């Protein structure tokens, strides 16, 4: 059924899984549903070229954005909320995955860089988003932090963090990456417990797969399948599924 237009913030949306998510969100689900407004942040300097069949008039690109800069992200969110006072969801897809260090020990510099982008970047963008969403609704409610609704909770927004199955089954030579994604899982659980009672759903999608025949359907999930799961978790139809890790490796599991 058609619904009102949504507005999302997406990090890491210029390539990879982030670009697949952007494309999925822009793909019409119903002819009468207006396209969502999407604010796309990425460290790259050049926005992606999207299929000509997609409407791009509601996309706002923020190139050369460093998600690890509190001052920079705070300024960008001020710009975003001045254009779009109502934000329905945040997708934290920005991250780095360095090549495996086989037979050696990863350097301190690599460990710091991976943790900085994958964990601290998720923390900074997520807390700026939460600050704006919760403060906006608190002001509208006259300072009250809760609002009446079904189950006593008013649905405000959704956050989807992108982790990895490396968090629970680390590949050889990728200690820093696996550690950062395990931390993202923990951050998701803590945020879900903290903010679900205040109307913000928080979930984590863990893409990846197995290197043996145990992979469901014998293959890894395509970026488009991962994007489909993210889209489901953003929609109001997902209800208050919150605090869950969704593993995507040819299928997905709640």
Secondary structure, 3 states (H helix, E strand, C coil): CCCCCCEEEEECCCCHHHHHHHHHHHCCCCCCCCCCEEEEECCCCCCCCCCCCCCCCCEEEECCCCCCCHHHHHHHHHHHHHHCCCCCEEEECCCCCCCCCCCCCCCHHHHHHHHHHHHHHHHHHHHHHHHHHHHHHHHHCCCCCCCCCHHHCCCCEEEEEECCHHHCCCCCCCHHHHHHHHHHHHHHHHHHHHHHHHCEEEEEEEECCCCCCCCHHHCCCCHHHHHHHHHHHHCHHHCCCCCCEEEECCCEEC
